[in-house]
Amino acid sequence: MVQTLTEKNYEFFLSTDVREFIGEWVIICEGKIVAHNKDVKQAVREAIAKYPNKKFMVARVPDKETMIF
């Protein structure tokens, strides 16, 4: 089965230790975190500036109180 880029980005998010980004938005492009910020708009702007023609995934890393490790 061939995974789509969306599936690969989602799998990367689920399998990556994102504790350093607790409470932030992360932008994932081609299987790596390319931007992060507490302000989602700023994170998206940064990702678009770095990768203007790429599709990416936006995800929020839950606050520490809701994080399950």
LUMVEXBA-671124 format. One record per residue: residue in one letter; x, z, y of N, C-alpha, C, O in turn; residue number from 1. Coordinates in Angstrom, 2 decimals. Each point is the difference from the previous one (the first is absolute). Example, Ala and Ser with C-alpha at 12.3 -4.5 7.8 and 13.67 -1.06 7.14 Angstrom:
BEGIN
rest: A n.px: 13.19 n.pz: 7.80 n.py: -5.69 ca.px: -0.89 ca.pz: 0.00 ca.py: 1.19 c.px: 0.90 c.pz: 0.00 c.py: 1.20 o.px: 1.04 o.pz: 0.66 o.py: -0.02 nr: 1 .
rest: S n.px: -1.39 n.pz: -1.38 n.py: 1.07 ca.px: 0.82 ca.pz: 0.06 ca.py: 1.19 c.px: -0.77 c.pz: 0.73 c.py: 1.09 o.px: 0.51 o.pz: 0.17 o.py: 1.11 nr: 2 .
END
This chain:
BEGIN
rest: M n.px: 0.84 n.pz: 0.00 n.py: -1.18 ca.px: -0.84 ca.pz: 0.00 ca.py: 1.18 c.px: 0.88 c.pz: 0.00 c.py: 1.25 o.px: 0.94 o.pz: 0.79 o.py: 0.09 nr: 1 .
rest: V n.px: -1.23 n.pz: -1.65 n.py: 0.83 ca.px: 0.76 ca.pz: -0.10 ca.py: 1.24 c.px: -0.68 c.pz: 0.86 c.py: 1.07 o.px: -1.20 o.pz: -0.13 o.py: 0.25 nr: 2 .
rest: Q n.px: 1.99 n.pz: 0.99 n.py: 0.39 ca.px: -0.54 ca.pz: 0.85 ca.py: 1.06 c.px: 0.03 c.pz: -0.74 c.py: 1.33 o.px: 0.92 o.pz: -0.77 o.py: 0.29 nr: 3 .
rest: T n.px: -1.95 n.pz: 1.02 n.py: 0.51 ca.px: 0.00 ca.pz: -0.54 ca.py: 1.36 c.px: 0.89 c.pz: 0.90 c.py: 0.86 o.px: 0.37 o.pz: 1.10 o.py: -0.41 nr: 4 .
rest: L n.px: -0.03 n.pz: -1.58 n.py: 1.58 ca.px: 0.81 ca.pz: 0.79 ca.py: 0.93 c.px: -0.74 c.pz: 1.27 c.py: 0.39 o.px: 0.62 o.pz: 1.06 o.py: 0.14 nr: 5 .
rest: T n.px: -1.93 n.pz: -1.15 n.py: 0.03 ca.px: -0.80 ca.pz: 1.19 ca.py: 0.32 c.px: 0.11 c.pz: 1.04 c.py: -1.10 o.px: 0.17 o.pz: 1.19 o.py: 0.28 nr: 6 .
rest: E n.px: -0.27 n.pz: -1.61 n.py: -1.51 ca.px: 0.12 ca.pz: 0.91 ca.py: -1.13 c.px: 1.40 c.pz: 0.62 c.py: -0.08 o.px: 0.14 o.pz: 1.18 o.py: -0.29 nr: 7 .
rest: K n.px: 0.87 n.pz: -1.98 n.py: 0.55 ca.px: 1.38 ca.pz: 0.51 ca.py: -0.02 c.px: 0.21 c.pz: 1.04 c.py: 1.09 o.px: 0.62 o.pz: 1.04 o.py: -0.24 nr: 8 .
rest: N n.px: -1.13 n.pz: -1.30 n.py: 1.44 ca.px: 0.14 ca.pz: 0.96 ca.py: 1.10 c.px: -0.74 c.pz: 1.29 c.py: -0.33 o.px: 0.51 o.pz: 1.09 o.py: 0.28 nr: 9 .
rest: Y n.px: -1.70 n.pz: -1.20 n.py: -0.85 ca.px: -0.77 ca.pz: 1.19 ca.py: -0.35 c.px: 0.70 c.pz: 0.80 c.py: -1.10 o.px: 0.08 o.pz: 1.22 o.py: 0.07 nr: 10 .
rest: E n.px: 0.43 n.pz: -1.90 n.py: -1.06 ca.px: 0.74 ca.pz: 0.67 ca.py: -1.07 c.px: 1.24 c.pz: 0.70 c.py: 0.56 o.px: 0.32 o.pz: 1.12 o.py: -0.40 nr: 11 .
rest: F n.px: 0.37 n.pz: -1.78 n.py: 1.32 ca.px: 1.16 ca.pz: 0.61 ca.py: 0.65 c.px: -0.40 c.pz: 1.28 c.py: 0.70 o.px: 0.68 o.pz: 1.02 o.py: -0.13 nr: 12 .
rest: F n.px: -1.78 n.pz: -1.05 n.py: 0.88 ca.px: -0.48 ca.pz: 1.18 ca.py: 0.72 c.px: -0.29 c.pz: 1.15 c.py: -0.96 o.px: 0.37 o.pz: 1.14 o.py: 0.26 nr: 13 .
rest: L n.px: -1.03 n.pz: -1.44 n.py: -1.36 ca.px: -0.36 ca.pz: 1.04 ca.py: -0.95 c.px: 1.21 c.pz: 0.58 c.py: -0.73 o.px: -0.03 o.pz: 1.17 o.py: -0.40 nr: 14 .
rest: S n.px: 1.07 n.pz: -1.95 n.py: 0.23 ca.px: 1.14 ca.pz: 0.46 ca.py: -0.79 c.px: 1.18 c.pz: 0.51 c.py: 0.84 o.px: 1.01 o.pz: 0.42 o.py: -0.55 nr: 15 .
rest: T n.px: -1.13 n.pz: -0.46 n.py: 1.87 ca.px: 1.10 ca.pz: 0.38 ca.py: 0.88 c.px: -0.20 c.pz: 1.41 c.py: 0.55 o.px: -1.13 o.pz: 0.39 o.py: 0.31 nr: 16 .
rest: D n.px: 2.21 n.pz: 0.35 n.py: -0.20 ca.px: -0.05 ca.pz: 1.33 ca.py: 0.60 c.px: -0.11 c.pz: -0.18 c.py: 1.51 o.px: 0.95 o.pz: -0.40 o.py: 0.66 nr: 17 .
rest: V n.px: -2.12 n.pz: 0.71 n.py: -0.13 ca.px: -0.26 ca.pz: -0.21 ca.py: 1.43 c.px: -0.09 c.pz: 1.33 c.py: 0.76 o.px: -0.55 o.pz: 0.04 o.py: 1.10 nr: 18 .
rest: R n.px: 1.08 n.pz: 1.03 n.py: -1.67 ca.px: -0.10 ca.pz: 1.31 ca.py: 0.64 c.px: 0.58 c.pz: 0.03 c.py: 1.40 o.px: -0.48 o.pz: 0.75 o.py: 0.85 nr: 19 .
rest: E n.px: 1.50 n.pz: -1.55 n.py: -0.58 ca.px: 0.58 ca.pz: 0.01 ca.py: 1.34 c.px: -0.92 c.pz: -0.61 c.py: 1.05 o.px: 0.25 o.pz: 0.13 o.py: 1.20 nr: 20 .
rest: F n.px: -1.33 n.pz: -0.78 n.py: -1.65 ca.px: -0.95 ca.pz: -0.64 ca.py: 0.92 c.px: -1.35 c.pz: 0.72 c.py: 0.05 o.px: -0.98 o.pz: -0.58 o.py: 0.45 nr: 21 .
rest: I n.px: 0.93 n.pz: 1.83 n.py: -0.91 ca.px: -1.25 ca.pz: 0.76 ca.py: -0.03 c.px: -0.64 c.pz: -0.02 c.py: 1.40 o.px: 0.65 o.pz: 0.29 o.py: 1.00 nr: 22 .
rest: G n.px: -1.93 n.pz: -0.62 n.py: -0.97 ca.px: -0.75 ca.pz: -0.04 ca.py: 1.25 c.px: 0.21 c.pz: -1.26 c.py: 0.83 o.px: -0.49 o.pz: -0.09 o.py: 1.12 nr: 23 .
rest: E n.px: 1.22 n.pz: -0.88 n.py: -1.67 ca.px: 0.28 ca.pz: -1.24 ca.py: 0.72 c.px: -0.63 c.pz: -1.19 c.py: -0.70 o.px: -0.41 o.pz: 0.07 o.py: -1.16 nr: 24 .
rest: W n.px: 0.34 n.pz: -1.15 n.py: 1.89 ca.px: -0.40 ca.pz: -1.30 ca.py: -0.56 c.px: 1.26 c.pz: -0.71 c.py: -0.42 o.px: 0.99 o.pz: 0.00 o.py: 0.72 nr: 25 .
rest: V n.px: -1.03 n.pz: -0.62 n.py: -1.89 ca.px: 1.14 ca.pz: -0.80 ca.py: -0.46 c.px: -0.47 c.pz: -1.44 c.py: -0.15 o.px: -1.13 o.pz: -0.28 o.py: -0.39 nr: 26 .
rest: I n.px: 2.04 n.pz: -0.61 n.py: 0.70 ca.px: -0.26 ca.pz: -1.44 ca.py: -0.14 c.px: 0.93 c.pz: -0.50 c.py: -1.09 o.px: 1.22 o.pz: 0.15 o.py: 0.09 nr: 27 .
rest: I n.px: -1.81 n.pz: -0.75 n.py: -1.11 ca.px: 0.77 ca.pz: -0.48 ca.py: -1.15 c.px: -0.05 c.pz: -1.52 c.py: -0.02 o.px: -1.07 o.pz: -0.61 o.py: 0.06 nr: 28 .
rest: C n.px: 2.25 n.pz: 0.02 n.py: -0.15 ca.px: 0.12 ca.pz: -1.46 ca.py: -0.03 c.px: 1.01 c.pz: -0.36 c.py: -1.09 o.px: 1.13 o.pz: 0.49 o.py: 0.01 nr: 29 .
rest: E n.px: -1.54 n.pz: -1.32 n.py: -0.92 ca.px: 0.87 ca.pz: -0.47 ca.py: -1.07 c.px: 0.67 c.pz: 1.15 c.py: -0.76 o.px: 1.19 o.pz: -0.05 o.py: -0.30 nr: 30 .
rest: G n.px: -1.97 n.pz: 1.08 n.py: 0.02 ca.px: 0.49 ca.pz: 1.09 ca.py: -0.83 c.px: 0.94 c.pz: 0.97 c.py: 0.67 o.px: 0.81 o.pz: 0.65 o.py: -0.67 nr: 31 .
rest: K n.px: -0.89 n.pz: -0.54 n.py: 2.00 ca.px: 0.81 ca.pz: 1.00 ca.py: 0.70 c.px: -0.73 c.pz: 0.47 c.py: 1.26 o.px: -0.82 o.pz: -0.73 o.py: 0.57 nr: 32 .
rest: I n.px: 1.14 n.pz: 1.93 n.py: -0.15 ca.px: -0.59 ca.pz: 0.54 ca.py: 1.22 c.px: 0.78 c.pz: -0.59 c.py: 1.17 o.px: 1.21 o.pz: 0.22 o.py: 0.13 nr: 33 .
rest: V n.px: -1.91 n.pz: -0.95 n.py: 0.73 ca.px: 0.67 ca.pz: -0.68 ca.py: 1.11 c.px: -0.27 c.pz: 0.66 c.py: 1.34 o.px: 0.67 o.pz: -0.29 o.py: 0.99 nr: 34 .
rest: A n.px: -1.67 n.pz: 1.20 n.py: -0.95 ca.px: -0.30 ca.pz: 0.73 ca.py: 1.24 c.px: -0.82 c.pz: 1.23 c.py: -0.37 o.px: -0.66 o.pz: 0.04 o.py: -1.03 nr: 35 .
rest: H n.px: 0.73 n.pz: 0.96 n.py: 1.91 ca.px: -0.81 ca.pz: 1.20 ca.py: -0.18 c.px: -0.13 c.pz: 0.69 c.py: 1.34 o.px: 0.90 o.pz: -0.06 o.py: 0.84 nr: 36 .
rest: N n.px: -2.05 n.pz: 0.71 n.py: -0.64 ca.px: -0.26 ca.pz: 0.68 ca.py: 1.26 c.px: -1.29 c.pz: 0.79 c.py: -0.13 o.px: -0.85 o.pz: -0.34 o.py: -0.83 nr: 37 .
rest: K n.px: 0.68 n.pz: 1.38 n.py: 1.62 ca.px: -1.27 ca.pz: 0.73 ca.py: 0.03 c.px: -1.09 c.pz: -0.84 c.py: 0.68 o.px: -1.19 o.pz: 0.20 o.py: -0.24 nr: 38 .
rest: D n.px: 1.60 n.pz: -1.14 n.py: 1.08 ca.px: -0.92 ca.pz: -0.91 ca.py: 0.68 c.px: -0.04 c.pz: -1.31 c.py: -0.79 o.px: 0.99 o.pz: -0.74 o.py: -0.05 nr: 39 .
rest: V n.px: -2.13 n.pz: 0.45 n.py: -0.57 ca.px: -0.10 ca.pz: -1.18 ca.py: -0.85 c.px: 0.25 c.pz: -1.29 c.py: 0.78 o.px: 0.63 o.pz: -0.92 o.py: -0.52 nr: 40 .
rest: K n.px: -1.10 n.pz: 0.86 n.py: 1.76 ca.px: 0.20 ca.pz: -1.22 ca.py: 0.80 c.px: 1.49 c.pz: -0.25 c.py: 0.25 o.px: 0.46 o.pz: -1.14 o.py: -0.06 nr: 41 .
rest: Q n.px: 0.27 n.pz: 2.19 n.py: 0.34 ca.px: 1.44 ca.pz: -0.14 ca.py: 0.23 c.px: 0.71 c.pz: -0.44 c.py: -1.28 o.px: 0.89 o.pz: -0.85 o.py: 0.05 nr: 42 .
rest: A n.px: -1.28 n.pz: 1.42 n.py: -1.17 ca.px: 0.62 ca.pz: -0.39 ca.py: -1.27 c.px: -0.27 c.pz: -1.47 c.py: -0.31 o.px: 0.90 o.pz: -0.72 o.py: -0.45 nr: 43 .
rest: V n.px: -2.13 n.pz: 0.27 n.py: 0.69 ca.px: -0.34 ca.pz: -1.41 ca.py: -0.25 c.px: 0.78 c.pz: -0.91 c.py: 0.95 o.px: 0.51 o.pz: -1.03 o.py: -0.43 nr: 44 .
rest: R n.px: -0.43 n.pz: 1.40 n.py: 1.70 ca.px: 0.78 ca.pz: -0.82 ca.py: 0.96 c.px: 1.45 c.pz: -0.14 c.py: -0.46 o.px: 0.57 o.pz: -1.09 o.py: 0.05 nr: 45 .
rest: E n.px: 0.02 n.pz: 2.19 n.py: -0.49 ca.px: 1.39 ca.pz: -0.04 ca.py: -0.47 c.px: 0.15 c.pz: -0.92 c.py: -1.22 o.px: 0.95 o.pz: -0.78 o.py: -0.08 nr: 46 .
rest: A n.px: -1.88 n.pz: 0.89 n.py: -0.85 ca.px: 0.07 ca.pz: -0.85 ca.py: -1.20 c.px: -0.16 c.pz: -1.47 c.py: 0.36 o.px: 0.72 o.pz: -0.85 o.py: -0.53 nr: 47 .
rest: I n.px: -1.65 n.pz: 0.55 n.py: 1.42 ca.px: -0.20 ca.pz: -1.40 ca.py: 0.40 c.px: 1.24 c.pz: -0.54 c.py: 0.72 o.px: 0.36 o.pz: -1.16 o.py: -0.17 nr: 48 .
rest: A n.px: 0.28 n.pz: 2.00 n.py: 0.97 ca.px: 1.22 ca.pz: -0.43 ca.py: 0.70 c.px: 1.11 c.pz: -0.32 c.py: -0.99 o.px: 0.76 o.pz: -0.95 o.py: 0.20 nr: 49 .
rest: K n.px: -0.66 n.pz: 1.73 n.py: -1.26 ca.px: 1.06 ca.pz: -0.21 ca.py: -1.01 c.px: -0.33 c.pz: -1.16 c.py: -0.94 o.px: 0.88 o.pz: -0.77 o.py: -0.39 nr: 50 .
rest: Y n.px: -2.16 n.pz: 0.66 n.py: 0.03 ca.px: -0.44 ca.pz: -0.99 ca.py: -0.99 c.px: -1.24 c.pz: -0.73 c.py: 0.53 o.px: -1.10 o.pz: 0.22 o.py: -0.50 nr: 51 .
rest: P n.px: 1.26 n.pz: -1.08 n.py: 1.49 ca.px: -1.15 ca.pz: -0.61 ca.py: 0.67 c.px: -0.88 c.pz: -0.89 c.py: -0.88 o.px: -1.18 o.pz: -0.16 o.py: 0.29 nr: 52 .
rest: N n.px: 1.72 n.pz: -0.41 n.py: -1.32 ca.px: -0.78 ca.pz: -0.93 ca.py: -0.82 c.px: -0.28 c.pz: 0.53 c.py: -1.40 o.px: -0.31 o.pz: -0.77 o.py: -0.90 nr: 53 .
rest: K n.px: 0.42 n.pz: 2.07 n.py: 0.71 ca.px: -0.19 ca.pz: 0.59 ca.py: -1.32 c.px: -1.31 c.pz: 0.79 c.py: -0.04 o.px: -0.49 o.pz: 0.47 o.py: 1.02 nr: 54 .
rest: K n.px: -0.04 n.pz: -0.35 n.py: -2.22 ca.px: -1.16 ca.pz: 0.86 ca.py: -0.21 c.px: 0.53 c.pz: 1.37 c.py: -0.42 o.px: 0.99 o.pz: 0.09 o.py: -0.72 nr: 55 .
rest: F n.px: -1.64 n.pz: 0.95 n.py: 1.18 ca.px: 0.45 ca.pz: 1.34 ca.py: -0.36 c.px: -1.17 c.pz: 0.91 c.py: -0.26 o.px: -1.15 o.pz: -0.31 o.py: 0.32 nr: 56 .
rest: M n.px: 1.47 n.pz: 1.44 n.py: -0.90 ca.px: -1.01 ca.pz: 1.00 ca.py: -0.33 c.px: 0.17 c.pz: 1.19 c.py: 0.93 o.px: 1.13 o.pz: 0.42 o.py: 0.28 nr: 57 .
rest: V n.px: -2.24 n.pz: 0.13 n.py: 0.20 ca.px: 0.01 ca.pz: 1.18 ca.py: 0.86 c.px: -0.60 c.pz: 1.15 c.py: -0.81 o.px: -1.08 o.pz: -0.13 o.py: -0.57 nr: 58 .
rest: A n.px: 1.80 n.pz: 1.25 n.py: 0.53 ca.px: -0.51 ca.pz: 1.17 ca.py: -0.73 c.px: 0.37 c.pz: 1.27 c.py: 0.75 o.px: 1.05 o.pz: 0.08 o.py: 0.63 nr: 59 .
rest: R n.px: -1.92 n.pz: 0.90 n.py: -0.71 ca.px: 0.29 ca.pz: 1.28 ca.py: 0.63 c.px: 0.44 c.pz: 0.98 c.py: -1.07 o.px: -0.67 o.pz: 0.15 o.py: -1.03 nr: 60 .
rest: V n.px: 1.78 n.pz: 0.50 n.py: 1.27 ca.px: 0.47 ca.pz: 1.03 ca.py: -0.91 c.px: -0.74 c.pz: 1.28 c.py: 0.40 o.px: 0.09 o.pz: 0.45 o.py: 1.14 nr: 61 .
rest: P n.px: -0.82 n.pz: 0.14 n.py: -2.08 ca.px: -0.81 ca.pz: 1.18 ca.py: 0.35 c.px: 0.84 c.pz: 1.15 c.py: 0.56 o.px: 1.20 o.pz: 0.09 o.py: -0.25 nr: 62 .
rest: D n.px: -1.87 n.pz: 0.77 n.py: 1.01 ca.px: 0.66 ca.pz: 1.21 ca.py: 0.50 c.px: 0.42 c.pz: 0.87 c.py: -1.18 o.px: -0.52 o.pz: -0.14 o.py: -1.10 nr: 63 .
rest: K n.px: 1.46 n.pz: 1.02 n.py: 1.36 ca.px: 0.56 ca.pz: 0.82 ca.py: -1.07 c.px: -1.08 c.pz: 0.80 c.py: -0.73 o.px: 0.09 o.pz: 0.19 o.py: -1.22 nr: 64 .
rest: E n.px: -1.11 n.pz: 0.27 n.py: 1.94 ca.px: -1.05 ca.pz: 0.80 ca.py: -0.63 c.px: -0.81 c.pz: -0.80 c.py: -1.03 o.px: -0.58 o.pz: 0.59 o.py: -0.91 nr: 65 .
rest: T n.px: 0.54 n.pz: -1.92 n.py: 1.05 ca.px: -0.76 ca.pz: -0.81 ca.py: -0.93 c.px: 0.86 c.pz: -0.78 c.py: -0.97 o.px: -0.52 o.pz: -0.70 o.py: -0.86 nr: 66 .
rest: M n.px: 1.85 n.pz: 0.81 n.py: 0.98 ca.px: 0.92 ca.pz: -0.74 ca.py: -0.85 c.px: 0.07 c.pz: 0.64 c.py: -1.38 o.px: 0.12 o.pz: 1.22 o.py: -0.12 nr: 67 .
rest: I n.px: -0.20 n.pz: -2.03 n.py: -0.91 ca.px: 0.14 ca.pz: 0.46 ca.py: -1.38 c.px: 1.31 c.pz: -0.57 c.py: -0.54 o.px: 0.22 o.pz: -1.21 o.py: 0.03 nr: 68 .
rest: F n.px: 0.64 n.pz: 2.10 n.py: -0.51 ca.px: 1.29 ca.pz: -0.44 ca.py: -0.56 c.px: 0.03 c.pz: 0.22 c.py: -1.49 o.px: 1.00 o.pz: -0.31 o.py: -0.64 nr: 69 .
END
